[in-house]
């Protein structure tokens, strides 16, 4: 049973920084993608950033230059460093782990990030 657990959300003022962490456990898997998605109230869940086990990254245009995703394949962890936060970054942030060979994925329960103006 794969478990995905996020940590690091909280309340921060606009312009501040937060660091989100995610750890996947329960099953060893290689060649996967880990990433962060977010869902603001009344909006659909959207991609924030992903990183493959090979180190390739992808970012939403809205966070490019402000957020940085990094991963540790050996530990199945991923971190999202969020700088220059804006009120529009307020959302529940979810960690996702996708297994490459069949596309099966797992979600964490989410962590709330609130950016005050």
C-alpha positions as CSV (number, residue, x, y, z in Angstrom):
1,X,0.0,0.0,0.0
2,X,1.6,3.3,-1.1
3,X,1.3,6.2,1.2
4,X,1.9,9.8,0.2
5,X,2.3,12.4,2.9
6,X,2.8,16.1,2.6
7,X,4.1,18.6,5.1
8,X,5.1,22.2,5.3
9,X,1.9,24.2,4.6
10,X,0.9,27.2,6.6
11,X,0.2,31.0,6.6
12,X,2.6,33.5,5.1
13,X,2.5,37.1,4.1
14,X,2.8,38.0,0.4
15,X,6.4,38.0,-0.7
16,X,7.3,35.4,1.8
17,X,8.5,31.8,1.3
18,X,7.4,28.3,2.3
19,X,8.8,24.9,1.7
20,X,6.6,21.9,1.1
21,X,7.8,18.3,1.4
22,X,6.3,15.0,0.3
23,X,7.4,11.5,1.0
24,X,6.1,8.3,-0.7
25,X,6.4,5.0,1.1
26,X,5.1,1.5,1.0
27,X,6.3,0.3,-2.3
28,X,9.6,0.7,-4.1
29,X,9.2,2.0,-7.6
30,X,11.7,3.5,-10.0
31,X,11.1,5.6,-13.1
32,X,8.4,7.7,-11.8
33,X,7.2,11.3,-11.7
34,X,6.5,13.2,-8.5
35,X,4.8,16.5,-8.4
36,X,2.7,19.1,-6.8
37,X,-0.8,20.2,-7.8
38,X,-3.0,22.8,-6.1
39,X,-6.7,23.5,-5.8
40,X,-8.0,26.9,-4.8
41,X,-11.6,27.4,-3.5
42,X,-14.0,27.1,-6.4
43,X,-11.4,26.2,-8.9
44,X,-10.2,23.0,-10.5
45,X,-7.0,21.2,-9.4
46,X,-4.1,22.4,-11.5
47,X,-0.5,21.4,-12.0
48,X,2.2,23.4,-10.1
49,X,5.4,21.5,-10.8
50,X,6.6,18.0,-11.5
51,X,9.9,16.2,-11.6
52,X,10.8,12.9,-13.2
53,X,13.2,10.3,-11.7
54,X,15.5,11.4,-14.4
55,X,15.5,15.0,-13.1
56,X,13.3,16.6,-15.8
57,X,11.1,19.4,-14.4
58,X,7.9,21.1,-15.5
59,X,6.3,24.2,-14.1
60,X,3.1,26.0,-14.5
61,X,3.7,29.4,-16.1
62,X,2.2,31.1,-13.0
63,X,5.0,29.8,-10.8
64,X,8.0,29.9,-13.1
65,X,10.9,31.8,-11.5
66,X,9.3,31.7,-8.1
67,X,9.0,28.0,-7.3
68,X,11.6,25.2,-7.4
69,X,10.9,21.5,-7.3
70,X,13.6,19.0,-6.3
71,X,13.5,15.3,-5.7
72,X,15.5,12.5,-4.0
73,X,14.9,9.2,-5.9
74,X,16.5,7.1,-3.2
75,X,14.1,8.3,-0.6
76,X,11.1,8.9,-2.8
77,X,10.7,12.4,-1.6
78,X,10.0,15.7,-3.4
79,X,10.3,19.2,-2.2
80,X,8.7,22.4,-3.4
81,X,10.5,25.7,-2.5
82,X,8.0,28.5,-2.9
83,X,9.4,32.1,-2.9
84,X,7.8,35.5,-3.6
85,X,4.4,34.0,-2.7
86,X,1.3,35.9,-3.9
87,X,-2.2,35.8,-2.5
88,X,-3.3,33.9,-5.6
89,X,-1.0,31.0,-4.6
90,X,-3.4,30.3,-1.8
91,X,-4.7,26.8,-2.2
92,X,-4.5,23.2,-0.9
93,X,-1.4,21.7,-2.3
94,X,-1.4,18.0,-3.2
95,X,1.5,15.7,-3.8
96,X,1.2,13.2,-6.6
97,X,3.4,10.2,-7.4
98,X,2.9,8.5,-10.8
99,X,4.5,5.2,-11.7
100,X,6.0,5.4,-15.2
101,X,5.3,2.0,-16.6
102,X,1.5,1.9,-16.2
103,X,0.6,5.4,-15.2
104,X,-0.8,4.4,-11.8
105,X,-0.7,7.3,-9.4
106,X,-1.2,8.1,-5.8
107,X,-2.3,11.3,-4.0
108,X,-1.6,12.8,-0.6
109,X,-4.3,14.3,1.5
110,X,-3.1,17.9,0.8
111,X,-1.6,20.7,2.8
112,X,-3.1,24.2,3.0
113,X,-1.0,27.2,1.9
114,X,-2.5,30.6,2.7
115,X,-0.9,33.8,1.5
116,X,-2.1,37.0,3.1
117,X,-2.0,40.3,1.3
